[in-house]
């Protein structure tokens, strides 16, 4: 029973990884061939929001939270 759930979990992760990989590679090809405006037309505002949110969270952690923790002596 436990091995079935492990195999099912790995399968779901693999399928999800393939989906994201295909989506990202396809988006890069659209930008290279047709430009950024075509990407926004095809993917929509949600795609742009997802990119902005990713970089906002990443940069906040790198440039604000991490230096603050280092200065306070947490790390």
Legacy VTK file of the C-alpha trace (Angstrom):
# vtk DataFile Version 3.0
C-alpha trace
ASCII
DATASET POLYDATA
POINTS 75 float
0.000 0.000 0.000
2.791 2.417 0.902
4.765 1.708 -2.266
1.694 2.442 -4.379
1.327 5.884 -2.822
5.052 6.605 -3.315
4.866 5.574 -6.970
1.672 7.604 -7.470
3.294 10.664 -5.858
6.374 10.417 -8.049
4.221 9.975 -11.139
2.191 13.084 -10.306
5.352 15.108 -9.719
6.847 13.895 -12.982
3.712 14.765 -14.944
3.565 18.192 -13.297
7.246 18.798 -14.063
6.718 17.890 -17.705
3.742 20.224 -17.940
5.660 23.172 -16.487
8.705 22.410 -18.608
6.616 22.359 -21.771
4.764 25.548 -20.783
7.955 27.470 -20.054
9.814 26.284 -23.146
6.799 27.073 -25.312
6.617 30.577 -23.827
10.296 31.197 -24.539
9.832 30.108 -28.142
6.871 32.475 -28.537
8.984 35.386 -27.283
11.868 34.531 -29.600
9.712 34.082 -32.688
6.936 36.633 -32.284
7.927 38.957 -29.440
6.762 39.785 -25.950
3.447 41.309 -27.061
2.477 38.042 -28.720
3.284 36.195 -25.505
0.978 38.495 -23.543
-1.772 38.038 -26.126
-1.484 34.247 -25.959
-0.878 33.748 -22.237
-2.742 36.724 -20.829
-2.287 38.928 -17.812
-2.151 36.005 -15.391
1.128 34.910 -16.922
2.617 38.370 -16.500
1.365 38.521 -12.919
2.928 35.127 -12.134
6.319 36.281 -13.440
6.172 39.555 -11.508
5.081 37.807 -8.308
7.908 35.274 -8.585
10.567 37.956 -8.949
9.026 40.141 -6.252
9.120 37.323 -3.702
12.586 36.173 -4.749
14.157 39.620 -4.670
12.478 40.504 -1.380
13.978 37.436 0.238
17.429 37.989 -1.250
17.793 41.732 -0.788
15.671 42.493 2.298
14.979 39.470 4.501
18.339 37.695 4.188
20.486 40.779 4.951
18.192 41.644 7.853
18.568 38.142 9.306
22.341 38.270 8.881
22.521 41.683 10.564
20.429 40.467 13.487
22.656 37.415 13.912
20.013 34.843 13.038
22.235 33.208 10.418
LINES 1 76
75 0 1 2 3 4 5 6 7 8 9 10 11 12 13 14 15 16 17 18 19 20 21 22 23 24 25 26 27 28 29 30 31 32 33 34 35 36 37 38 39 40 41 42 43 44 45 46 47 48 49 50 51 52 53 54 55 56 57 58 59 60 61 62 63 64 65 66 67 68 69 70 71 72 73 74
